[in-house]
Amino acid sequence: MCYHCRPSRRSFTTLLAAGVGMAALAGCTPDTPVASPTAAPSPSGPQTATPTPTVATTTPVPATAGSQPPPSGAPPSKAPPSGVLSRQFSLSDPTSQWVIVNKHRPLAPLQFVPADLVQPRLQLAVSGEASLLNSTTAGAAEKLFAAAASAGATMTLASGYRSFQTQTATYNGYVNTRGQASADTASARPGFSEHQTGWAFDIGDGGGACSFEPCFTDQPSAVWAKANAHKYGFVVRYPWMLHEITGYYYEPWHLRFIGVEAATDMANRGIATLEEYFGLEAAPGYL
């Protein structure tokens, strides 16, 4: 999710509403609040307090031996990962590379801090806590960035780890100026951001073009990441036009580490969201 969102999103909202654009709005935490796009997904139900964490204990279910194939013409099943994966990980433990954080699944504990934050050896566009990742993600990101550079796509780390305190200050600023309903379309609630886990980060293009703007999708780093990130264990967490599942509009800059095996399995099976891959309910808004 983006960190320094740009006001130019407002003009893009019109295109999204017309069905021809891709809204960049997500659970981001920009430095300067911008007007809330009318096409942004709205949380459902009352919004008077942060919900009590409800940690799911879903475990990927192995495929049943001898199961019947779908009828001819039926869409392929998007079941949770099966026994083809050599290892399984928790979906609720924030130290797990498969932890799922969305508008229905807060971190537990809400103020989780990764114990192994490090600064990766990457081209940085940020400093301080935003330049940090957990050690596993950092190592994988170094390989990802090196491969992209070899292919002529220079990446920068535009936003990494974000603490609960940072997210709280930013989110509260939105609530105070715009109200909670509007804030929920522009900033993740504290404890509901993937950035807090250390497993996710935003990329920029080496030339600095289109940072956190819709046109970033056409920059070399975004094009290369979309096609190749799975080879290094990453997925584009918020894909195009799947905000009714993920809760956030397309963010070609937001990458999430889940491991090479799972990311490649998702790519091979044509599954775009972690919610679908792990058999979880859609999370378009807060409960």
N, C-alpha and C positions, 0 to 999 in steps of 0.2 A: 504494500500500500504506500502511496506516495507520501513524501515528507514536505516538499516545497511545491505544492500545487499551484498552478498558474490561473489567474483570473480569466484567461481566454477560454476556459471551459464553458463559460456562459453562452458564448456564441455557438459552441458546438452542440449544446443541448437541443437547439432548434433542429439540427440535422438528425439527431437521434430520434426525436419525436416524429420526424418525417420518415424514419426508417432508412436513412442513407448514411448516418454517421455512427461513430462509436463513442459513447460517453466515457470520459476518463474518470468520472467521479467514482470514488471508492472510499473505503474506511481509512482515509488518509488524514494526515495531521499537518496541513500547511501552516506556514508561519503567519500568513495574513489571511483571515477568513474571506471567502468570496461568496457571491450570491448563490443561493441554493438552486440548482437546476430543477425545473418542474418535472423532468422525466426521471429523476432519481428514485430508486426503490424506497418505499416507506415502510418503517417497522410496523408490525401489527400489534394491536392491544395497547393497554395503558403504558405510559412512559414516565412514570413518576419516580422510579428508583431503579438502580442497577439490580438485575435479577440475581437471586441466590444461585451460586454455581450448581449446575446439574451435570455431573460428570458421567458421561455414558461409558459403559463397559463393553461396548460392542467389540467382538472379536471376529476377524475375518473367518468366514465359513468355508471349508474345503468343498470343492465341487463333488457332488454325489456320483459315485462310480456307476456307470451304466445309465446315466440320465439320458432322457430322450432329447434329440435335437429339436429346435423350434420348428413349427410348421413352415412349409415353403412360403417364402415371402415375408415371414415375420422378422422384425428387427432383432439383431443379435442381443443376447442377454448381457446386461451390465452388472454382473454379480460381483460380490467382493472378491478379492484375490484368492486364488485357489492354491492347491498344493504344488503348483509349478514354481512358486517362490520358495527359496530354501529357508528363509527366516520370516517370522511374523513379529510385529512390534505392537505395543500398546497404542490405542487411539486417544487415550485420555492423559497419559503421563507426559508432562511437558518436556521431559528429558528424552522422549522417544521421537525418532525421526518421522514417525507416522502420526504424531499428535494432530488432531483436527481442531482448529480454532475457527469458529465462525459465530454468527449472531445467535445461534442456539447453544453454542458450546464454549463457555468461558474457560480460561485457564484455571487450574486448581493446583496450588493456591493462586488467587487473583494477583498477588504481588510477587509471583515467581520471578527469580533472577537466575539465569544460567550460571553454573559454577565454573564454566570453562571458557569464558569470553576472551577472545584474542583479536588482535588486529591482523588481518590477512595481508599477505604481500601482494597487494593489488594497487592499481592506479586509483587513488582516492579523490572523490569530489567533496568529501565531508571530513569532519574531525570529531573528536570527543567520542561519546558513546555510540554515535551513529556510524562510526568507522569500525565497530566491533561485530563479530559473529561468534557463534559457538565454534569450538575447535574442529568438529567434523565438517560443518558447513564451510568453514574457512579453507580447509584443505581441498575440498571439492571445488570451491569457487576459484582457487588458484589454478587448478587444472582447466576449468571452464574458460577463464579469461585468457589463459595461454593458448588454448586451442582456437578461440575466437580471433586472437591477434594473428595467429599463423594463417588464418583464413582471410585476413584483411579487415576484420571487424574489431575495432578498439573499444573496449568496455571500460566504464568507470563504476566504482561503488558509490552510488548516489544516496543510499540510506540503508543502514544495517539495523543493529539492535536499537530498540527504543524501550526505555524503562517504564514501569507502571507510573512513576511520578511524572515523567515527561508526558505520557499519554493523558494523565489526569488533568494536568495544567492546560493542555491544549484543548481537550474535550470540554472542560468547564468554561473555557473562554468562548467556545461556540455556543454553549447553552446560555451563558449570560447575555450574549449579544443577539442570539437568534431563536432561542427556545430549544427545548430538547428534540422535538420532532424534526426540526431543520438540522440540528446538530448531528442527528443520527444518519443523515444522508451524506455527511461530509467528513466525519471523523469517527473512528471506532471507539466504543466505550472502553474505559480503562479495564484491562484484563481480557479484552476480546480481540487484541491485535496480534497477528502472527509475528510482527517485528519483535515483540517482547520475548519470544521463544528462542531467538538466535538462529532459527532454522530458515529464515526468509530475509531477503534484501531486495532493494530496487537497484536497477542498473541505469547508467546513463551512457550516451554515445560519446566517444572520444572527442568529437568535435563540439560537444555541448548543445547540439541542435535538438529542439523539440522536447526538452526535458519535462517529463510528466505532462505532456500534451498529447492529444490524439495523433498528431503527425509522427510521434515517436515510433509508431508501428512500422513505418517505412524506412527507418534508419537502419544502417547495416547491422548494428549490434542486436536490435530487436528481431530483424529478419533471421539472423544467424541463430539466435537463442531459441526462437520458435521451432526451428528445424532440427537443432542439435542439442539443446539443453538436456534432454533425457539421457544422452550418452554419458553424462557426468552426474546424473542423479537428480536433476532439477525438472520441475514443471512450471509452466506459466500458470500461476495459481488462479487468476481471474480471467478466463477466456472470453472471447468475443460472444456477446449476446446470450450469455448464460447467467446473468445477474439474478434471475429468478431462482437459481439454485445456490449460487455462492453468496448472494447478498451484495455484490459489488460489480460495477460495470467493468468493461475490458481494461486491463492494465498490462500492456505488453512488457512493461518494465519490472513487474513484480515476480521474482522467481522464488520458488520454495523447494528445499531439498527434501527428498523422500527416499533416496538411495537409487543406485543405478538399476537394480533389478526391478523395483516397482515402477520407476519412471519409464523404463523401456517396455514393461508389460502394458502400461497405460497407452503408450504410443502405438504399440503393435495391435492393441485391441480397439483403438480409436475412442478411448474414454477420455474426456476432456477435464472433468472435475474430480476432486478428491471425494466429494460427497457421493457421487455416483460410483466411483471405484470401490469405496469402502462400504457401500450399501447403506448410507446414512440419509436421513431426510433432508430435503432442501431447507435452506435457511435464509430466505429473502429478507426477513426482518427479525427484530428482537422479540422474544416471547413475552 
